[in-house]
Amino acid sequence: MEDEFVLADFFTHQYRISGKVGTKGQRLTDVLDDELSSTLELRDVEVTRIITPEEVVTSHVSALLEKERIVFVVERMAGTDMTERRFYRHVDTTEWDVFLTVPSFELSGRMHVRGTGDLRTMLLTWTRRFIPLTRATAVFTLFPEISFAGDVIIVNKSFVEVVCTDAKFAL
């Protein structure tokens, strides 16, 4: 099977690593959650510091990135309008506008909750490591004028500090 590539920006605590990752036709969230590999192989890589995102520190043909070090990912889908449907096309969901924090970033977007639509239940029972947000923005807390946006931002659940919403949680 010929590999398909997705262009994405991978954020660690201090860096943005931009490159293409092979998906073999899977969604990027599925590739990130694949427990058979702890790393991602990236192609056409550029590394920038979050504090100076316009300044490329280094660029290389390939790189290995540890999945557990990824705080969040901004998937770049040039020329497609399938972004929201791509993650949730098979399952009915309830959308929640959320604000959440991870180290050094504030993220806002829409979380899609399957089944009952209860955000608390979803967060407690979510077995995957990465959670997609749609129509999302990430603001660098040290310099709020630095922000990143995408139709989809995929967040590493282990780095989430707080999830806020204006809707009431089910009791």
Buried (B, 14 or more C-beta within 10 A) or exposed (E): EEEEBBBBBBBBEEBBBBBBBBBEEBBBBBBBBEEEEEEBBBBBBBBBEBEEBEEEEEEEEEBEBEBEBBBBBBBBBEEEEEBBEBBBEEEEBBBBBBBBBBEBBBBBBBBBBBEEBBBEBBBEEEEEBBBBBBBBBBBBEEEEEBEBEBBBBBBBEEBBEEBEEEEEEEE
